[in-house]
Amino acid sequence: MWSIVHVLSSYGVGGQERVALDLAIGQKARGHDVSVISLAPEPDGAMAQEFAQAGITTSRVAKRGGLDPTLVPRLARELRRRKIDVVHTHNPLPLIYGAPAARLAGAAAIHTKHGINPGSRGHRMLRRAAAQLTDAFVAVSDTTEAQAREQRDAPLKKLHTIPNGIRLDRYAPDAEARAAARVELGLGDAWVIGTVGRLDQFKNQSMMVRAAAPLLSSSVRLVIIGDGDSRADVERAVAALPDPRWVVLTGRRMDVPKLVHAFDVFALSSKSEGLPLVVPEAMAASLPIVATSVGGLPSVVDHGVTGLLVPVEEQAFGAALAVLAGDHAMAKQMGAKAREVALARYSHDRMVDAYLELYERALH
């Protein structure tokens, strides 16, 4: 049995936090002592409660101000005190501080890159220096690995690709959950375009609102689940519609596995992506996908089979939505195939096993 800690930027709601949660749950189920450390000061984000509910110990070693030279030794002391065997960092900030702290504490250092993470020149230099101290540097998709190579994020001999896995059982189609979610959201019998994610410039939800506008009516609705820095922009895009009633903005919700059943198609309008968990989750719920062809999405969505991929362009995105809105039988056929593909490709057990094998090699 190993003592494993996942180091996160914060306990906010996001893809990296959900991967860490799913990994921690799987590792704990296999008998390991698993915990998580946040580098953010109080208060905790919503994910802290989800870790706690899963029986994963949460704690923090908070970063002070900008570049914090005290954080590495403080974090190393905490790792030594807890006799940690494996330090698993997620995304840039935990890498910069967590990898050197792991080395000082005599622990194996594993890092997962979840997205493109452009950053400033100075920030990239810090990341590259920290990556030298890792035992393994993992990308969540072939595209993310290619980005890591292009950006020279880590030594090539340390690069690995482990696609994200998901506890897909939570997304199995559920007629009762669908009926309840549609009543709660006031959707009636409309055909529903839905999306889930942070509201920010990269997720680009304002473009989705504009692209869907010609379709929206009492019989075609749009549901946007999430919150973030771009909420005001999204609200302005909704307010500019001929009839804003046909869009539901739920804000942040922690019951996404229930609400996603209210959708008839899942849409993602991102300008950039790694391997977004929300897409295979939606596929597991038997939803067809309409997404921009960026990052790792072409490796997830089989164009014309499980969904439609388009450029990051408003008219193209709207046209793809219109295709499925006009052919519900095609949409359902794609959704059924999407579930089949999600179950085959995105096994949670496969991801957990792959990381544990990587830990084993790093420790021995």
N, C-alpha and C positions, 0 to 999 in steps of 0.2 A: 504494500500500500504506500502511495506517495502523498506528500502534502503539496497541494497545488494551489496557487493563487492567481486569479485573473486580475490584471491591473487595468482600470478604465479611467477615462478622462473625468467622467461623472456618472451619476445614476439617472441621467436623463433618458428619455425614451428614444431609441434609435436602433439601427441595424446592428452595430457592433455590440451594443449591450444585449440584444436578443441572442446573438450568436454565443456570447459569453454565458448567458443564462442557460441556453440549451446544452452547451458543452458541459457546464458545471453540473447540471442535472444528470446528464449521462455519465459523467465521471464519478459522481457521488454514488449512482446506482451500481457502479462496478467496484465499490468499496474504498474509493480514495477519499482523503480528507480535503475538501475543496472549499475555498473561501474567495472573497473578492475585495479589492481595495479600490476606492475612488480617490482621485487626486484633487477633487473639487472641495471647497469649503462647504459648510452647512448653508442652507438646508438641503436635505437629500431630495433627489428627483424621484419620480414615481417608480422607477425600476427597483429601487432599494426594497420596496415592499414585496415585489415579485420574487426577488432573490430570497428574502426572509421566509416567504410562504413556501418556497421550495426547500427550505432547510439549509440554505447556503449562508454562512456567516458573512456579514457585511461590516466594513470598517473604512476608515479614511486616513490618509496621510496627505494633508492639504498643501497644495502649492501656494507659495506666498508671492504675490505680485507678478512681475513679468518673468524674466529669466531668474530662476531661484536656485542658487548654488548650494543651498542647505538641503534641498529636497532629496538628492541622491543619498547622502549619509543618513538622513532621517529614515528614508525608506529602507535602506540596507539594514539599519538597526532593527526595524520592525520585522523584516524577513528573517534575520538571524534569531531574534527572540522567538519567533514561531517555528523555527527549524524548517523553513520552506525548501522543498526539493526542486519544484518547477515554478518559474515565474513566467506567466503567459500574458504579454502585453497586447493591447488592441488599439491600433491607429497611432498617429505620430507622437502626441504628447507622452503617453505612457511608455512608448519606445525610448524616447530621449532620456527619460529619468529612470525607467524600470530596468532597462538592459544593463547599465552600469551598476545599479543597485544590486541586481541579481549576481553579477560577477563578484562584487564586494562581499556578498553574503554566501558565496560558494554554491549558488543554485544554478540550475540550467535555465537558459533564457530562450524563450520561444516568442516570436512576434507574428501577428496576423495583420496583413494589409487589407483593408476592406474597401478602399476606393482609390481614386487617383491621387488625392492629397497633394495638390500642387505646391502651395506654400512659397515663402520668400526664399531668396538665395541662402541667407543665413540659416533659415529653418531647415532647408534641405541638407545643408552641410552638417548640422547637428544630428539629423536623422541618419545620414550616411555613417557618421562616426559611431553612433549608437548601434547601428546594424552590424558593424564589425564585431561587436561584443555578443551578438546572438549566436545560439547554436543552430537555429533554423529560422528562416524568414518565409512566411507562408502567404501566398496570394489566394484569394477566394474564387478566382476564375482564371481561365487562360488569358483573357483580355487584361485582367489586373496584373498578371505576371508579366505580360508584354509591357505594360506601363512601368512596372518596377524595373525591367531591364532598360527601357528607354531613359528613365530618369536616374538610372544607376543608383537605385535605392539600397541595394545590398550586394555583397559578393555573389557572383553567379552560382558558386558551389553551395551556397546556403539556401538558394531559392527552391521552393516547393509549391505545388498547387493542390489545395484541398477544397473542393467546392463545398459551400455551406450545405449543411443538412438541417432538416426541420422536423419537429414533432408534428407530423402531418395528420395524426389521428384527431387533433383538435379541429381540423378543418373539413372533416367528412361531411358531405351534404346532409342537411338536417331540415326537413320540411317544417317542423315545429319552430325551430330557431328562425327560419326564414319568415314565417308568418308573424312571429312576435316582433322581429326587427323591423319589418315593413310597417306594422301598426305603430311601433314606437316612433319611427321616423316620418310617419304620415305619407307613405308612398302609394297607398291604394294598390291598384293593379297595374301601375305604370311599369314600363320597361326601364330598367335602372342602369345607368353608367355610374360606376363607383371607383373611388381611389382612396388610398391610405398612405400617409407619409407626412414628414415634416413640411410645413409650408415655408419654402425658401426659394431663392432664385434658381437653384440647380434643379429642384423638382418641378418648377415651371408650371404650377397649377393655374396661373392666370391665363396662360396660353390655352390650357385645356378648356377653361370656361368659354373663351372666345371661340375655340374650335367647335365646341358642342352647341353653341348658341342657336344655329339654324335648326337643330333637331329638337330643342327643348319645348315641351308643352305639357299638358296634363297627362299625356300618355308616354312621354319620355322624360325622365328626371335625371338629375346629376347629384350625387352625394359625395362630399369631400370630407374625409375623416383625418383630423390632424390639426396641429397648431405650430406656430413658429414665427420667425421674423417677418415673413412676407404675408402675414394674415391680412394686413390692411390693403395690400395690393390685390389680393384675391377678392376681398370684400368689395373693392372698387370695381373690379371686373364683373362681379355678380350684380352690383347696383346698376351698371351700365346696360344690362340686358333689357330687352323689351318687357320681360316679365320675370323679375328675380325670384318669384315664388317657386319656380321649378328647380331651384338649387337648394340643397340642404348642406349647411356647414355645421358639423357636429362639434368642432373643437377636438381637443385631445380626448381619446377614449382608451380605456384599458381592456375593453371587452371586444376587441376587433374580431377574434375568432367567431363570435356570435353575430356581429353586425354584417360581416362580409357576405353572409348568406342572403342578405337583402338584395344583392347586386345581380345583374344579368350579364354584365361584361365588366372586366377590370381594366382600367386605363392608367397608363403611366407616361407622363409627358416630359420626363427628365432630359436635361441638357448633358448630363454625365452620370455614370453609374459604375459600381463595381459589380457585385452579384446581389441585387436587392432581394432580401428574404421574402418581401411581400408578394413578389410575383409567383414563385412556386407555391406559396401559401394559398394564393388565389386560385392557382391551377388545381391544387388539392381539393378546393371547394367546388370543382367542376365549372370554373369560369373561363371563358375565352379571354384572351389578352389583346389589347390594342396598346402598343408601346412604341416609343422612339427607338431607333436602331443605334443605341449608344452603349459603350462599355461592354459589360458581360451579357447584356440582354439578348443578342443574337444567339448566344450559346444556351439560353433558357427557353426562348420562344421559337418554335419551328414555324416559320412564316407560311401561312396558308393551311397549316395543320392544327396548331394549338392556339393560333392567334394571328394578328397582323402587325408587321413591323414597318415603320414609316420614318422618314427624316424628321428632324426637329423643325417642323414647319407647320403652321397653323392649318392651312388648307388641306394638306396631306393627312394630318391627324383627324380633322373633321370628316374627310372623305372615308377614312377607314372606319370611324364610328358609324357613319351612315350605312356602310355596307352591312354591318351586323344588325343595326337597328332595323334595316329593311328586310332581313332574312333571319328570322328567329330560329328556324330549323338549322341553318348553318352554324349559328352561334352556339346552339345546344350541342351540335355534333363536335365542334371545336372544344367546347367545355369538357365533354366526356373524354376526349382524347387527351386534353390537358391534365386531367386527374390521373389518367393512366401513366402519362410521362412523368408527372411529379412523383408518384409513388415509386417509380422505377429508378429515377435519377437522384432524388434528394432525400435518401434515407438518413435519418438521424443517427442510427447505429453505425452506419458507414463512416460518417464524419467523426464520431467519437472514437471509433477504433483507429482511424487514420492518425488522429492527433496523439492518441496514446502510444502508437507505434513510434511516432516521431519523438515523443518524450523518452521512450525506452532507449532509442539510439543516442539521444543527447546525454542521458544519464550514464550510459555505459559505452 
